[in-house]
Amino acid sequence: MATKVLDITKEHCPMTFVKTKIELAKLSEGDILEVLLTEGEPLNNVPRNATEQGFNVLSVEHVEGVVHKVVIKK
């Protein structure tokens, strides 16, 4: 099982989930993607969209300032 980190803190919707989905597509089943994103639309949309696409959102945690980390298992 591999873990990859994706930093989309400088991206805006809809690119936040597009980039997340591209990275998830590169992973093997069971791999983990840690997505660093900002609060607001990205924090609301990425976990919801990942769940709707059938991925397992393991956690959503505050990192610092407006940055959060969403951990998604493929």
N, CA, C and O atoms as a CHARMM CRD file, in Angstrom:
* protein
*
  296
    1    1 MET  N      0.84700  -1.18500   0.00000 PROA 1      0.00000
    2    1 MET  CA     0.00000   0.00000   0.00000 PROA 1      0.00000
    3    1 MET  C      0.88800   1.24300   0.00000 PROA 1      0.00000
    4    1 MET  O      1.78400   1.37100   0.83500 PROA 1      0.00000
    5    2 ALA  N      0.64200   2.14200  -0.92100 PROA 2      0.00000
    6    2 ALA  CA     1.43100   3.36200  -1.05600 PROA 2      0.00000
    7    2 ALA  C      0.60200   4.56600  -0.63500 PROA 2      0.00000
    8    2 ALA  O     -0.62600   4.55400  -0.71500 PROA 2      0.00000
    9    3 THR  N      1.29800   5.61000  -0.18300 PROA 3      0.00000
   10    3 THR  CA     0.63300   6.86600   0.15700 PROA 3      0.00000
   11    3 THR  C      1.23200   7.96900  -0.69900 PROA 3      0.00000
   12    3 THR  O      2.45200   8.11100  -0.77900 PROA 3      0.00000
   13    4 LYS  N      0.37400   8.74300  -1.33200 PROA 4      0.00000
   14    4 LYS  CA     0.81200   9.86300  -2.16000 PROA 4      0.00000
   15    4 LYS  C      0.18300  11.13700  -1.61200 PROA 4      0.00000
   16    4 LYS  O     -0.94900  11.11900  -1.12800 PROA 4      0.00000
   17    5 VAL  N      0.92300  12.24700  -1.68800 PROA 5      0.00000
   18    5 VAL  CA     0.41000  13.53200  -1.22700 PROA 5      0.00000
   19    5 VAL  C      0.16000  14.43400  -2.43600 PROA 5      0.00000
   20    5 VAL  O      1.00700  14.55100  -3.32200 PROA 5      0.00000
   21    6 LEU  N     -1.00200  15.06100  -2.45800 PROA 6      0.00000
   22    6 LEU  CA    -1.38000  15.99500  -3.51800 PROA 6      0.00000
   23    6 LEU  C     -1.70600  17.33500  -2.87500 PROA 6      0.00000
   24    6 LEU  O     -2.59600  17.42400  -2.02900 PROA 6      0.00000
   25    7 ASP  N     -0.98000  18.38200  -3.28200 PROA 7      0.00000
   26    7 ASP  CA    -1.21700  19.72300  -2.74700 PROA 7      0.00000
   27    7 ASP  C     -2.02300  20.53300  -3.76400 PROA 7      0.00000
   28    7 ASP  O     -1.50800  20.90700  -4.81800 PROA 7      0.00000
   29    8 ILE  N     -3.28900  20.80000  -3.44000 PROA 8      0.00000
   30    8 ILE  CA    -4.13600  21.59900  -4.33100 PROA 8      0.00000
   31    8 ILE  C     -4.55900  22.89500  -3.63400 PROA 8      0.00000
   32    8 ILE  O     -5.61000  23.45700  -3.94300 PROA 8      0.00000
   33    9 THR  N     -3.73500  23.36300  -2.69700 PROA 9      0.00000
   34    9 THR  CA    -4.08400  24.57100  -1.94000 PROA 9      0.00000
   35    9 THR  C     -4.14300  25.81100  -2.81900 PROA 9      0.00000
   36    9 THR  O     -4.78400  26.79400  -2.44700 PROA 9      0.00000
   37   10 LYS  N     -3.49000  25.78700  -3.97800 PROA 10     0.00000
   38   10 LYS  CA    -3.49700  26.95200  -4.87400 PROA 10     0.00000
   39   10 LYS  C     -4.55900  26.81600  -5.97800 PROA 10     0.00000
   40   10 LYS  O     -4.72000  27.71600  -6.80100 PROA 10     0.00000
   41   11 GLU  N     -5.27800  25.69100  -5.98800 PROA 11     0.00000
   42   11 GLU  CA    -6.28500  25.43700  -7.02600 PROA 11     0.00000
   43   11 GLU  C     -7.66300  25.91200  -6.58000 PROA 11     0.00000
   44   11 GLU  O     -7.91400  26.10000  -5.38900 PROA 11     0.00000
   45   12 HSD  N     -8.54500  26.10200  -7.54700 PROA 12     0.00000
   46   12 HSD  CA    -9.92600  26.49900  -7.27000 PROA 12     0.00000
   47   12 HSD  C    -10.87000  25.52100  -7.95700 PROA 12     0.00000
   48   12 HSD  O    -10.50800  24.89100  -8.95200 PROA 12     0.00000
   49   13 CYS  N    -12.07100  25.39800  -7.42600 PROA 13     0.00000
   50   13 CYS  CA   -13.07400  24.53200  -8.03500 PROA 13     0.00000
   51   13 CYS  C    -13.35300  25.02100  -9.44900 PROA 13     0.00000
   52   13 CYS  O    -13.36600  26.23200  -9.66900 PROA 13     0.00000
   53   14 PRO  N    -13.57800  24.13800 -10.41900 PROA 14     0.00000
   54   14 PRO  CA   -13.70800  22.69000 -10.25400 PROA 14     0.00000
   55   14 PRO  C    -12.38300  21.93500 -10.36400 PROA 14     0.00000
   56   14 PRO  O    -12.37200  20.70600 -10.30000 PROA 14     0.00000
   57   15 MET  N    -11.26900  22.64900 -10.52800 PROA 15     0.00000
   58   15 MET  CA    -9.97900  21.96700 -10.71800 PROA 15     0.00000
   59   15 MET  C     -9.55100  21.16300  -9.50000 PROA 15     0.00000
   60   15 MET  O     -8.77200  20.21900  -9.63500 PROA 15     0.00000
   61   16 THR  N    -10.04000  21.51200  -8.31100 PROA 16     0.00000
   62   16 THR  CA    -9.61300  20.78800  -7.11300 PROA 16     0.00000
   63   16 THR  C     -9.97100  19.30900  -7.21500 PROA 16     0.00000
   64   16 THR  O     -9.12700  18.44500  -6.97400 PROA 16     0.00000
   65   17 PHE  N    -11.22900  19.01300  -7.57400 PROA 17     0.00000
   66   17 PHE  CA   -11.58900  17.59700  -7.65900 PROA 17     0.00000
   67   17 PHE  C    -11.07300  16.95900  -8.93400 PROA 17     0.00000
   68   17 PHE  O    -10.77500  15.76500  -8.93400 PROA 17     0.00000
   69   18 VAL  N    -10.95500  17.70900 -10.02200 PROA 18     0.00000
   70   18 VAL  CA   -10.39400  17.15400 -11.26900 PROA 18     0.00000
   71   18 VAL  C     -8.98300  16.63500 -10.98900 PROA 18     0.00000
   72   18 VAL  O     -8.65400  15.50700 -11.35500 PROA 18     0.00000
   73   19 LYS  N     -8.15300  17.44900 -10.34500 PROA 19     0.00000
   74   19 LYS  CA    -6.77800  17.02700 -10.04600 PROA 19     0.00000
   75   19 LYS  C     -6.76000  15.86500  -9.06100 PROA 19     0.00000
   76   19 LYS  O     -5.93600  14.95900  -9.18300 PROA 19     0.00000
   77   20 THR  N     -7.67000  15.88700  -8.08000 PROA 20     0.00000
   78   20 THR  CA    -7.76100  14.78600  -7.11600 PROA 20     0.00000
   79   20 THR  C     -8.12300  13.49500  -7.83300 PROA 20     0.00000
   80   20 THR  O     -7.52300  12.45100  -7.58000 PROA 20     0.00000
   81   21 LYS  N     -9.10700  13.56400  -8.73100 PROA 21     0.00000
   82   21 LYS  CA    -9.56100  12.37100  -9.45600 PROA 21     0.00000
   83   21 LYS  C     -8.45300  11.80700 -10.35400 PROA 21     0.00000
   84   21 LYS  O     -8.30300  10.59000 -10.46200 PROA 21     0.00000
   85   22 ILE  N     -7.67700  12.69000 -10.99800 PROA 22     0.00000
   86   22 ILE  CA    -6.56000  12.24100 -11.84000 PROA 22     0.00000
   87   22 ILE  C     -5.54100  11.48000 -10.99700 PROA 22     0.00000
   88   22 ILE  O     -5.06000  10.42400 -11.40600 PROA 22     0.00000
   89   23 GLU  N     -5.21300  12.01400  -9.82400 PROA 23     0.00000
   90   23 GLU  CA    -4.24000  11.33600  -8.94400 PROA 23     0.00000
   91   23 GLU  C     -4.78700  10.00500  -8.44900 PROA 23     0.00000
   92   23 GLU  O     -4.05800   9.01400  -8.39800 PROA 23     0.00000
   93   24 LEU  N     -6.07200   9.97400  -8.08200 PROA 24     0.00000
   94   24 LEU  CA    -6.67300   8.72100  -7.62500 PROA 24     0.00000
   95   24 LEU  C     -6.63300   7.66200  -8.72500 PROA 24     0.00000
   96   24 LEU  O     -6.43800   6.47900  -8.44600 PROA 24     0.00000
   97   25 ALA  N     -6.81600   8.08500  -9.96300 PROA 25     0.00000
   98   25 ALA  CA    -6.79800   7.14200 -11.08400 PROA 25     0.00000
   99   25 ALA  C     -5.43000   6.48300 -11.24300 PROA 25     0.00000
  100   25 ALA  O     -5.34000   5.35600 -11.73100 PROA 25     0.00000
  101   26 LYS  N     -4.36900   7.17100 -10.83800 PROA 26     0.00000
  102   26 LYS  CA    -3.00700   6.64600 -10.96700 PROA 26     0.00000
  103   26 LYS  C     -2.67800   5.62900  -9.87900 PROA 26     0.00000
  104   26 LYS  O     -1.72700   4.86100 -10.02100 PROA 26     0.00000
  105   27 LEU  N     -3.45100   5.61500  -8.79900 PROA 27     0.00000
  106   27 LEU  CA    -3.14700   4.75300  -7.66100 PROA 27     0.00000
  107   27 LEU  C     -3.68100   3.33700  -7.86500 PROA 27     0.00000
  108   27 LEU  O     -4.59300   3.10300  -8.65800 PROA 27     0.00000
  109   28 SER  N     -3.09300   2.41500  -7.13700 PROA 28     0.00000
  110   28 SER  CA    -3.58700   1.03800  -7.12100 PROA 28     0.00000
  111   28 SER  C     -4.67400   0.91800  -6.05400 PROA 28     0.00000
  112   28 SER  O     -4.75300   1.73200  -5.13400 PROA 28     0.00000
  113   29 GLU  N     -5.49900  -0.09900  -6.19300 PROA 29     0.00000
  114   29 GLU  CA    -6.55400  -0.35600  -5.20900 PROA 29     0.00000
  115   29 GLU  C     -5.92600  -0.48300  -3.82000 PROA 29     0.00000
  116   29 GLU  O     -4.95200  -1.21200  -3.63600 PROA 29     0.00000
  117   30 GLY  N     -6.49100   0.23000  -2.84900 PROA 30     0.00000
  118   30 GLY  CA    -5.98600   0.16800  -1.47900 PROA 30     0.00000
  119   30 GLY  C     -4.96500   1.24400  -1.13900 PROA 30     0.00000
  120   30 GLY  O     -4.63700   1.44000   0.03100 PROA 30     0.00000
  121   31 ASP  N     -4.45400   1.95000  -2.16200 PROA 31     0.00000
  122   31 ASP  CA    -3.49700   3.03500  -1.90800 PROA 31     0.00000
  123   31 ASP  C     -4.21400   4.22800  -1.28000 PROA 31     0.00000
  124   31 ASP  O     -5.43600   4.35600  -1.35500 PROA 31     0.00000
  125   32 ILE  N     -3.41800   5.09300  -0.66000 PROA 32     0.00000
  126   32 ILE  CA    -3.93500   6.25900   0.05000 PROA 32     0.00000
  127   32 ILE  C     -3.47900   7.53800  -0.65500 PROA 32     0.00000
  128   32 ILE  O     -2.32800   7.65200  -1.07500 PROA 32     0.00000
  129   33 LEU  N     -4.40200   8.49900  -0.77800 PROA 33     0.00000
  130   33 LEU  CA    -4.06400   9.82000  -1.30000 PROA 33     0.00000
  131   33 LEU  C     -4.36900  10.83700  -0.21300 PROA 33     0.00000
  132   33 LEU  O     -5.50400  10.94200   0.25200 PROA 33     0.00000
  133   34 GLU  N     -3.33700  11.59500   0.19300 PROA 34     0.00000
  134   34 GLU  CA    -3.52000  12.68200   1.15600 PROA 34     0.00000
  135   34 GLU  C     -3.60300  13.97600   0.35800 PROA 34     0.00000
  136   34 GLU  O     -2.64100  14.36900  -0.30100 PROA 34     0.00000
  137   35 VAL  N     -4.75300  14.63500   0.42000 PROA 35     0.00000
  138   35 VAL  CA    -4.98700  15.85000  -0.35200 PROA 35     0.00000
  139   35 VAL  C     -4.93600  17.06000   0.58300 PROA 35     0.00000
  140   35 VAL  O     -5.71500  17.16100   1.53000 PROA 35     0.00000
  141   36 LEU  N     -4.00500  17.97400   0.29900 PROA 36     0.00000
  142   36 LEU  CA    -3.93900  19.22300   1.04700 PROA 36     0.00000
  143   36 LEU  C     -4.75900  20.25900   0.29000 PROA 36     0.00000
  144   36 LEU  O     -4.51500  20.50300  -0.89100 PROA 36     0.00000
  145   37 LEU  N     -5.73300  20.87000   0.96700 PROA 37     0.00000
  146   37 LEU  CA    -6.61200  21.82800   0.31300 PROA 37     0.00000
  147   37 LEU  C     -7.01300  22.92500   1.28500 PROA 37     0.00000
  148   37 LEU  O     -6.73700  22.84300   2.48200 PROA 37     0.00000
  149   38 THR  N     -7.66500  23.95000   0.75900 PROA 38     0.00000
  150   38 THR  CA    -8.08100  25.06200   1.61100 PROA 38     0.00000
  151   38 THR  C     -9.54900  24.91000   1.99100 PROA 38     0.00000
  152   38 THR  O    -10.30700  24.17700   1.35500 PROA 38     0.00000
  153   39 GLU  N     -9.92900  25.63100   3.05500 PROA 39     0.00000
  154   39 GLU  CA   -11.32800  25.55800   3.48300 PROA 39     0.00000
  155   39 GLU  C    -12.20800  26.29400   2.49200 PROA 39     0.00000
  156   39 GLU  O    -11.72600  27.02400   1.62600 PROA 39     0.00000
  157   40 GLY  N    -13.50100  26.08800   2.63600 PROA 40     0.00000
  158   40 GLY  CA   -14.45200  26.65300   1.68200 PROA 40     0.00000
  159   40 GLY  C    -14.86100  25.59400   0.68200 PROA 40     0.00000
  160   40 GLY  O    -15.04800  24.43000   1.03600 PROA 40     0.00000
  161   41 GLU  N    -15.00100  26.00500  -0.58400 PROA 41     0.00000
  162   41 GLU  CA   -15.46100  25.07400  -1.62900 PROA 41     0.00000
  163   41 GLU  C    -14.63200  23.79000  -1.72700 PROA 41     0.00000
  164   41 GLU  O    -15.20800  22.70200  -1.75200 PROA 41     0.00000
  165   42 PRO  N    -13.27700  23.88500  -1.78500 PROA 42     0.00000
  166   42 PRO  CA   -12.50900  22.63700  -1.89500 PROA 42     0.00000
  167   42 PRO  C    -12.76900  21.68000  -0.73100 PROA 42     0.00000
  168   42 PRO  O    -12.92700  20.47700  -0.94200 PROA 42     0.00000
  169   43 LEU  N    -12.81500  22.20300   0.49100 PROA 43     0.00000
  170   43 LEU  CA   -13.03800  21.35400   1.66600 PROA 43     0.00000
  171   43 LEU  C    -14.44200  20.75400   1.65600 PROA 43     0.00000
  172   43 LEU  O    -14.64200  19.63300   2.12300 PROA 43     0.00000
  173   44 ASN  N    -15.40600  21.49000   1.13000 PROA 44     0.00000
  174   44 ASN  CA   -16.77800  20.97400   1.03900 PROA 44     0.00000
  175   44 ASN  C    -16.91700  19.95600  -0.08600 PROA 44     0.00000
  176   44 ASN  O    -17.57100  18.92600   0.07900 PROA 44     0.00000
  177   45 ASN  N    -16.29900  20.24600  -1.23700 PROA 45     0.00000
  178   45 ASN  CA   -16.55000  19.46600  -2.44300 PROA 45     0.00000
  179   45 ASN  C    -15.69100  18.21600  -2.59700 PROA 45     0.00000
  180   45 ASN  O    -16.20300  17.17300  -3.00300 PROA 45     0.00000
  181   46 VAL  N    -14.39100  18.29300  -2.28000 PROA 46     0.00000
  182   46 VAL  CA   -13.50900  17.14600  -2.55000 PROA 46     0.00000
  183   46 VAL  C    -13.93900  15.89800  -1.76600 PROA 46     0.00000
  184   46 VAL  O    -14.07500  14.83400  -2.37100 PROA 46     0.00000
  185   47 PRO  N    -14.15800  15.98500  -0.44000 PROA 47     0.00000
  186   47 PRO  CA   -14.59200  14.76000   0.26300 PROA 47     0.00000
  187   47 PRO  C    -15.94000  14.23600  -0.23900 PROA 47     0.00000
  188   47 PRO  O    -16.12300  13.02700  -0.38500 PROA 47     0.00000
  189   48 ARG  N    -16.88100  15.14600  -0.50200 PROA 48     0.00000
  190   48 ARG  CA   -18.20600  14.72600  -0.98000 PROA 48     0.00000
  191   48 ARG  C    -18.10300  14.05300  -2.35100 PROA 48     0.00000
  192   48 ARG  O    -18.67900  12.98800  -2.57200 PROA 48     0.00000
  193   49 ASN  N    -17.36400  14.68300  -3.26700 PROA 49     0.00000
  194   49 ASN  CA   -17.21400  14.12000  -4.60800 PROA 49     0.00000
  195   49 ASN  C    -16.47200  12.78700  -4.57300 PROA 49     0.00000
  196   49 ASN  O    -16.82300  11.86600  -5.31000 PROA 49     0.00000
  197   50 ALA  N    -15.46300  12.67800  -3.73400 PROA 50     0.00000
  198   50 ALA  CA   -14.72100  11.41700  -3.62900 PROA 50     0.00000
  199   50 ALA  C    -15.65100  10.29800  -3.15900 PROA 50     0.00000
  200   50 ALA  O    -15.61100   9.18700  -3.68800 PROA 50     0.00000
  201   51 THR  N    -16.47800  10.59500  -2.17400 PROA 51     0.00000
  202   51 THR  CA   -17.43200   9.60000  -1.66600 PROA 51     0.00000
  203   51 THR  C    -18.43300   9.21700  -2.75400 PROA 51     0.00000
  204   51 THR  O    -18.74100   8.03900  -2.93500 PROA 51     0.00000
  205   52 GLU  N    -18.93900  10.22100  -3.47800 PROA 52     0.00000
  206   52 GLU  CA   -19.90100   9.95900  -4.55400 PROA 52     0.00000
  207   52 GLU  C    -19.28600   9.10300  -5.66000 PROA 52     0.00000
  208   52 GLU  O    -19.99600   8.34600  -6.32300 PROA 52     0.00000
  209   53 GLN  N    -17.96600   9.21700  -5.86500 PROA 53     0.00000
  210   53 GLN  CA   -17.26900   8.44800  -6.90300 PROA 53     0.00000
  211   53 GLN  C    -16.89100   7.04100  -6.40500 PROA 53     0.00000
  212   53 GLN  O    -16.31000   6.25100  -7.15000 PROA 53     0.00000
  213   54 GLY  N    -17.22400   6.74000  -5.14800 PROA 54     0.00000
  214   54 GLY  CA   -16.98000   5.39800  -4.62600 PROA 54     0.00000
  215   54 GLY  C    -15.67300   5.23100  -3.87700 PROA 54     0.00000
  216   54 GLY  O    -15.28300   4.10800  -3.55600 PROA 54     0.00000
  217   55 PHE  N    -14.98800   6.33500  -3.59100 PROA 55     0.00000
  218   55 PHE  CA   -13.74900   6.25400  -2.81900 PROA 55     0.00000
  219   55 PHE  C    -14.07600   6.35700  -1.33300 PROA 55     0.00000
  220   55 PHE  O    -15.14200   6.84600  -0.95800 PROA 55     0.00000
  221   56 ASN  N    -13.15500   5.89600  -0.48800 PROA 56     0.00000
  222   56 ASN  CA   -13.35800   5.88800   0.95300 PROA 56     0.00000
  223   56 ASN  C    -12.60500   7.05900   1.57900 PROA 56     0.00000
  224   56 ASN  O    -11.37400   7.05500   1.60700 PROA 56     0.00000
  225   57 VAL  N    -13.32200   8.05500   2.07700 PROA 57     0.00000
  226   57 VAL  CA   -12.69100   9.18700   2.75600 PROA 57     0.00000
  227   57 VAL  C    -12.42700   8.75300   4.19400 PROA 57     0.00000
  228   57 VAL  O    -13.35400   8.58200   4.98600 PROA 57     0.00000
  229   58 LEU  N    -11.13100   8.57500   4.52200 PROA 58     0.00000
  230   58 LEU  CA   -10.75300   8.06800   5.83800 PROA 58     0.00000
  231   58 LEU  C    -10.77600   9.15500   6.90400 PROA 58     0.00000
  232   58 LEU  O    -11.17600   8.90100   8.04000 PROA 58     0.00000
  233   59 SER  N    -10.34700  10.37500   6.54600 PROA 59     0.00000
  234   59 SER  CA   -10.34300  11.45300   7.54100 PROA 59     0.00000
  235   59 SER  C    -10.26300  12.80300   6.86300 PROA 59     0.00000
  236   59 SER  O     -9.80800  12.93300   5.72700 PROA 59     0.00000
  237   60 VAL  N    -10.72100  13.80500   7.59500 PROA 60     0.00000
  238   60 VAL  CA   -10.59100  15.20900   7.19700 PROA 60     0.00000
  239   60 VAL  C    -10.06200  15.91400   8.43700 PROA 60     0.00000
  240   60 VAL  O    -10.71900  15.92600   9.47800 PROA 60     0.00000
  241   61 GLU  N     -8.86600  16.50600   8.32600 PROA 61     0.00000
  242   61 GLU  CA    -8.29100  17.14500   9.51000 PROA 61     0.00000
  243   61 GLU  C     -7.70100  18.50800   9.17600 PROA 61     0.00000
  244   61 GLU  O     -7.24400  18.75800   8.06100 PROA 61     0.00000
  245   62 HSD  N     -7.72500  19.37100  10.16900 PROA 62     0.00000
  246   62 HSD  CA    -7.16500  20.71300  10.02900 PROA 62     0.00000
  247   62 HSD  C     -5.64700  20.62000  10.15900 PROA 62     0.00000
  248   62 HSD  O     -5.14900  19.96400  11.07400 PROA 62     0.00000
  249   63 VAL  N     -4.90200  21.26800   9.25800 PROA 63     0.00000
  250   63 VAL  CA    -3.43700  21.25900   9.31200 PROA 63     0.00000
  251   63 VAL  C     -2.96500  22.53900   9.98200 PROA 63     0.00000
  252   63 VAL  O     -2.44100  22.50200  11.09600 PROA 63     0.00000
  253   64 GLU  N     -3.14700  23.67600   9.30800 PROA 64     0.00000
  254   64 GLU  CA    -2.84800  24.97800   9.90600 PROA 64     0.00000
  255   64 GLU  C     -3.47200  26.07200   9.06600 PROA 64     0.00000
  256   64 GLU  O     -3.63000  25.91900   7.85500 PROA 64     0.00000
  257   65 GLY  N     -3.82800  27.18300   9.70800 PROA 65     0.00000
  258   65 GLY  CA    -4.46400  28.27200   8.98400 PROA 65     0.00000
  259   65 GLY  C     -5.72200  27.79300   8.28200 PROA 65     0.00000
  260   65 GLY  O     -6.62700  27.25000   8.91600 PROA 65     0.00000
  261   66 VAL  N     -5.77700  27.99800   6.95600 PROA 66     0.00000
  262   66 VAL  CA    -6.95100  27.57300   6.18000 PROA 66     0.00000
  263   66 VAL  C     -6.71400  26.22800   5.49300 PROA 66     0.00000
  264   66 VAL  O     -7.55300  25.77400   4.71400 PROA 66     0.00000
  265   67 VAL  N     -5.58500  25.59300   5.77200 PROA 67     0.00000
  266   67 VAL  CA    -5.21900  24.33400   5.09900 PROA 67     0.00000
  267   67 VAL  C     -5.74500  23.12800   5.88200 PROA 67     0.00000
  268   67 VAL  O     -5.60700  23.04000   7.10300 PROA 67     0.00000
  269   68 HSD  N     -6.34900  22.21200   5.14000 PROA 68     0.00000
  270   68 HSD  CA    -6.85700  20.95700   5.70000 PROA 68     0.00000
  271   68 HSD  C     -6.28000  19.79200   4.88800 PROA 68     0.00000
  272   68 HSD  O     -5.80200  19.96300   3.76600 PROA 68     0.00000
  273   69 LYS  N     -6.34400  18.61300   5.49100 PROA 69     0.00000
  274   69 LYS  CA    -5.88300  17.39700   4.81000 PROA 69     0.00000
  275   69 LYS  C     -7.03100  16.41000   4.76400 PROA 69     0.00000
  276   69 LYS  O     -7.64200  16.08500   5.78200 PROA 69     0.00000
  277   70 VAL  N     -7.31100  15.93500   3.54000 PROA 70     0.00000
  278   70 VAL  CA    -8.34100  14.90800   3.34500 PROA 70     0.00000
  279   70 VAL  C     -7.60600  13.63000   2.94100 PROA 70     0.00000
  280   70 VAL  O     -6.84000  13.62500   1.97800 PROA 70     0.00000
  281   71 VAL  N     -7.84300  12.55400   3.68000 PROA 71     0.00000
  282   71 VAL  CA    -7.18800  11.27800   3.39800 PROA 71     0.00000
  283   71 VAL  C     -8.21100  10.36800   2.71700 PROA 71     0.00000
  284   71 VAL  O     -9.25800  10.05300   3.28300 PROA 71     0.00000
  285   72 ILE  N     -7.88300   9.95100   1.48500 PROA 72     0.00000
  286   72 ILE  CA    -8.80600   9.15500   0.66500 PROA 72     0.00000
  287   72 ILE  C     -8.13600   7.82700   0.32200 PROA 72     0.00000
  288   72 ILE  O     -6.97800   7.79300  -0.09500 PROA 72     0.00000
  289   73 LYS  N     -8.87800   6.73800   0.50300 PROA 73     0.00000
  290   73 LYS  CA    -8.37800   5.40400   0.13000 PROA 73     0.00000
  291   73 LYS  C     -9.06600   4.97200  -1.14600 PROA 73     0.00000
  292   73 LYS  O    -10.28800   5.06100  -1.27100 PROA 73     0.00000
  293   74 LYS  N     -8.26000   4.49800  -2.10400 PROA 74     0.00000
  294   74 LYS  CA    -8.82700   4.03700  -3.37200 PROA 74     0.00000
  295   74 LYS  C     -9.38000   2.63800  -3.20300 PROA 74     0.00000
  296   74 LYS  O     -9.90500   2.06200  -4.15700 PROA 74     0.00000
